[in-house]
Amino acid sequence: MSATTTHETVAPAKERTDIVKLLLTNRTVLIIVLLLLLVGIFGGLSAAGVIAPGYNSDYLSAALINLVPLTMLALAQLLVIMSGKGGIDLSVGAIVSLAGMIFGFMHGMWGWPLLLAIIATVIFGALCGLLNGVLVAYLGYPPLIVTLATYYAMWSLALVINNQKPINTQPIQELYGLSKAVELPLIGQYLPLVPMGVFLFLIPTLLVVWFVVSKTTYGRELYAIGTNDTAASWAGINTQRTRALVYVGAGAISGLVAVVTVSQFASARPDSGVSGNGMALPAITMAVLGGVAITGGIGTVAGVFLAALLIVWLNAGILLAFEGNNGTQLQLFALGAVLIGAALLNGITNRKYSGTK
């Protein structure tokens, strides 16, 4: 075999290896590829009549209403899981339920101005998160046990605070307008309508979390304690305070999500964050799929957002592929499969390439 032939054989193999490495180490690129494949496959099946028709841009845009609360909670999980030492927050769904009921009382029954009620609800969520943070960071209890306990406690309070009844007074029902789809300025005539919550709640949350994680000293400290808690402490970082604050942030985001769910349901419901399979587990799945290492210290806002988009559009396709309750039940199966696949992918990436970008 000549040297030229050998070179021609090795070059394509090296290119394939480089592509695999890029997909494994850059989760953003991988998920973009998966998104394109997902939309192409479901769109093709829908157009061919293999599944129910309608998997198009209008349908995908309408599905973004589910993207808003789940992505926001996935960002909350990004903060918590990145802090390391088994960081996880199972209580976010219960905080959504309880904070939503508090918001319902303040705005729907006590007549508080909307903006004041929203601010108070976010603060209430932050206080719920502070309880988790103190128990985990300062008292040293395992995050899984702490947040599972507060999940039960807060869900119980959400149920009893109004005798298990929702609050759907006129001021609350009028908030449904915050969930309506709107036309984008200038280019709206070329694009489908987009739920207003994307602009009012999701994009601001994305920007704030991205700024905190990527552009602040606190963000660098968060990566440090998640990577090596002991080394971070030796470097002068207050690991307890840094870790406690991620739970405060997760609680504050959950409080804002409570407002989102109240507007979407036009009702403050005590089960809004925990009904069905709840909000915590999908949010955790989105974070892990987005490249957040369950061991801490690794994760990006872009990866989490794209992972959330992938799961929401996957669920939308499943509903068209399977009629009735079968579609809903298979969404749970898909969620579990995605979580296992994401965890395996993270493990392979960490062993071979020392993490994702």
N, C-alpha and C positions, 0 to 999 in steps of 0.2 A: 504493500500500500504506500503510495507516495505521500510526501509531506503535505502537499496541497490537499489531497483527499482527506487526510487526517484533520487538517485545520478546518475544512468545510464541515466535517462531522462534529467536531468539538464545538464550533461556534454556535450552531442552533441549540445544542444541549445546554450551553452556558446561558443563552438567552432565555430558554425555558426556566432554568434555575433562577435566574434573576427575576423573572416575572413572578414565580412562586414566592420568592423571598419578599418581593414588593407587596404582594397580596397578603402575606402572613404578618408582615411587620408594620404595614400601614393600613390600619383598620378602616380608615376613611375611604381609601381607594377600593378596598374589598367590598364594602357595603354599597358603594356607588355601582360597582359591577353587578352585585346581587340585585340591587334595585332595578337596574336596566333589564336584567334577565327576568325578574319577577313581573314587571309591567309588560314586557314583551310576550311572555308566555301566557299570562292571564288574558291580556288583550287579544292575542291571537286565538286562544280557545273561545273567548266570548264572541269574537267576530265570526268564527267558524261555526258557532252554534253548539259547540261541545258542552259549554256551560251556559248559564242564563246570560242573555245579552246585557250590555250596559257597562262593562268594565272599560270606561273611557275617562277622559280628562275631567268631565263634569262629576262623575261618580267618585273619582279619586279626590277631587277638591272637596266634595261634600264630606268625605271620610275624615278630613282634617279636623272636624269638630271633636273627634275622639282623640286626635293627636295632641290637642292643647293640654288637657289635664295630665295625661299620661307622660308626656315629655317633661312637663314641669316636675312631676314627681321623680322621673328618671334622673333629672338634674340634681334633685335632693339626694338620691341614692349615690350619684357620682361623688358628691361631697363626702358623704358618710363612709362609703366603701374605700375611697382613696385615703382616708385617715389611718387605715391599717388596723392591726390587732383585732381582726374579725369584725370590723365595722359593718353594721347593717342596721336598717331601720324598718322594722315590721309594723310600726305604729302609724305610719303616715296616713293610711286609709282611715284609721279611727280618728286621727286628728282632723282629717277632712270632714268626717261626719259630725264630730263635736263642734268644731269651729263653724261649720255650716249652720248648725242649730243656733249657736250664739249669734251669728250674723243675722239669722232669721228673726231672732228676738229684737236685736238692736234696730235693724232697718225696717222689718216687717211689722213689728208690734209696738216698739217703743218710739218709733218715728225719728230715729237718728238720721241725719243727712247721709247720703250714700257714701261719699268719700270718707267721712269720719268713721262710718261703720266698717268700711273696707280696711282702713288703717288699724282700727281696733281689733279686727279679726286677724290680721297678719301678726299683730303684737301678741294676741292670745295664742296663736299657733307657735310663735317663737318661745313663749313661756312653757308651752307643752314640750317643745324640743329641749328647752333648758333643763327640765326635769330629767329627760333622758341623758343629756350631756353630763349633768352632775353625777348621776348614778354610774355612768360608764367611765368618765374621765377622772373624776375625783375620788369616787368610792371603789372603783375597780371592778364593778360587776360586769359580767359578759354582755356585750351588746344584744345578742340574740335573746337572752333571758329578759333583760331590761325592757327591750322594745316589744317583746311578746306580752309581757305583763302590762305595760302601759297601753298596748293595743286593746286588751280585754277591758281595762279600767275605763279608758276613754270611750270605747264603744258602748259600754254599760251606761255611762253618764249621758251619752247622746240619746240613748233610748229612754231613759227615765226623766230627762229634763223637761220633756213635754208629753209625758205619758205615752211614748211610742208613736206620737202623732206628728205628721209633717206640719210645717208652717207655710201656708200658701195664700197669705193675705194679698190684697191688691198691689201694694208696693213691691212685694216679692215677684208676683206674676209679671209685673211690668219690666222686670230685669231680663226677661226672655229676649228682649230686643238686642241685648248685648251679644247674643249668640247667632243672630241672623247673618246670612251671607251678604257680602258687599262686593261691589265692583272696584277693582283697583284703579286708581287715578291714571290718566293718560293712556295706559295700555290695557285697561279693563275690557275694551271691546274685542281684544284678541285672546283673552284668557277667561277661564271660568270664574264664577263667583267664589270668594274665599270667606270662610267664617270670620266674623269680626274679632273673635277671641284670639285669633292668631296675632293680630296687631295690638290688641289691648293688653294681653296677658303673656302670650308665649314669647314673642320677640323681645319684649323688655326683660323677661326672666332669663332668656338665653344670653342677652348682652351683659346683664349684671353678673351672672355666674361666670361667663367667659372672662370678664374683666377681673373679677376677684381671683379666679384660679390662675390666670395667665399674666396679669399685669401688676399684681400687688405683692408686697412682702409676705402677707398672710398666705397667699397662694403658694409661694415658694416654700414656706414653712410647712404647709399642708403636704406637699409632695415629699418633703424631707422626713416628716414623722411617719408617713406611710411607707417610705422606702426603708428607713432604719430608725426606729424610735430611740434607741440608745445613743446612736451617733448624733441625732438631732438634739437630744438633751445635752450632750457634751458640747455641742456648738452654741449653747445658750438659748435654745428655743424652749419656750414654755409649752411643753407637749400637752399638759393637761388642759390648759386654756385653749390651745389650738384645736384639740380634739373635741372639747365641749362645744366650741362654737359651730362645728359642722352640724351638730344636732340642733342647735338653735336655728341655723340657716335652713335646715330641712323642715323644721317646724314652721318657720315663717313662710316658706314656699307652700307647705301644706295648707296654711291658713289662706293664702291667696287662691289655691286650687279650690278651697271650699266656696269661695265667691263664684268661681267659674262653674262649679257643679250646680250651685243654687240658680244661677242664670240659665244654665242649660235645661234644668228640670222645671224651671219656673216654680220651684218649691224647695224649701229647706227640709231635707229628708234625713232622718237619723241613720239611715243605712246607705247614704249616698257614696261613701268611700269604701264600704265593705261588702256591698251586695254582690252576688255572683261569685266570681273568683277574686273580688276585691281589687284594689289599686296597687297595693304594695308589691305583689309578686310580678305583675307585668312590668312595673317600673324597674325592679331589680333585674329582670331579664333583659330589658332594653339597655340598662347600664352595662351589664356584663357583655352582651353582644356588641356594644359600642366600644369595647376594648378596655373597659375598666377592670383592672386586675383585682380579683377577690382578696389577694394578699396585701393590697394597698399600694399607693405610690405611683400608679399609672392610670391615665384616663384623660380624655379630651371631651370638650363640649360638642365639637363637631361630630365625633364618633357616636356619642349618645343620641344626638338629634337624628342623625341618619338611621341609626338602628331603630329608633322609635318610629320613624317614617316607614321603614321596611316592614315592621311588625303590623302597623296599622293597615298598610296596603295589602299585606298578606291576609290579614283577617277579612278585609273587604272582599278579596278574591274568594276566600273560603265560603263566605256567605252566598256568593253567586253559584259556586260549584255544588253546594249541598243544600237541599231544601229543608225548611222547617227548623226544628231544634237541632238536627244533626250538624248543621253548620256551626251553631254556637258551641256545641260540645266538642267538635273537632278543632275549634279555635284553641281550646284548652290543651288538646293533644299537641297541636302545633307549637304552642307556647312552651310546653315542657320539652319538646324536641329541640327547639331553638336554644333553650337554656343549657341543655346538655351539650349540644353542639358548640355553643359559645364557650362553655367552660373547657371543653376538650381543646378547642382552637387556642384559647389563651394559654393552656398548659403546654401545648406543642410549641407555640411561639416563644414562650418564656424559656423553655429548655434549649431550643435551637438558636434563637436569635436575641435572647435577653430582653423580651418585652415588645410591646407595640407602640406605634406613634399615634 
